[in-house]
Amino acid sequence: DGGITQSPKYLFRKEGQNVTLSCEQNLNHDAMYWYRQDPGQGLRLIYYSQIVNDFQKGDIAEGYSVSREKKESFPLTVTSAQKNPTAFYLCASSVQGLAQETQYFGPGTRLLVL
Amino acid sequence: AQSVTQLDSQVPVFEEAPVELRCNYSSSVSVYLFWYVQYPNQGLQLLLKYLSGSTLVESINGFEAEFNKSQTSFHLRKPSVHISDTAEYFCAVSEGNAGKSTFGDGTTLTVKP
């Protein structure tokens, strides 16, 4: 079955530690996205990529970094500079990254701070 | 710049009652509008979307939404809800060429027996 997988489902971060969230898709989509979801708030865009080896900052990129070395993979690193990382992180993809396209979401990773 | 306002954060209703989840948007150009649904601890799934043409769009599970350009609204309705419709619903807007969507804060629909 085609879809998006995110791992791990739960992730714990110690103070000062960088952690990496995995996102893989087998939909052959060009565009991929990372969102952060906090309780009672909508999704906020962290980073997005419309093509391999290229990505752009979203609305809340500070304290995060990404890479796009392969079409099917778009990992997100939460760095120690992100002071409030506790949230639900969602990865998504779309065919070409056009405005009229549906975004397909993974099941999410919940990040908790120890 | 585009923005989305979902006017109700919580909507409790009884089973088989009608429901309306309200969404208003602001944009300076033509827009594409989406409703996504999120079940607990899961990602979002597309419910329906408006791209162009008929202003009334429908989903396969009985929801519908009407694009109203003059009122800049895209309210979601269902004439009779089921317990299984309990979820969080997000309205989203995209504009221009890039697929950057702006999401509302979400409306939690709780269907009670």
Interface residues (C-beta under 8 A of the other chain):
Chain A: I4 A31 Y33 Y35 G40 Q41 G42 L43 R44 L45 Y48 Q50 G58 L90 A92 S94 Q96 G97 L98 A99 Q100 E101 T102 Q103 Y104 F105 G106 P107 G108 R110
Chain B: V4 Q6 S9 Y32 F34 Y36 N41 Q42 G43 L44 Q45 L46 K49 L51 F90 S94 E95 G96 N97 A98 G99 K100 S101 F103 G104 D105 G106
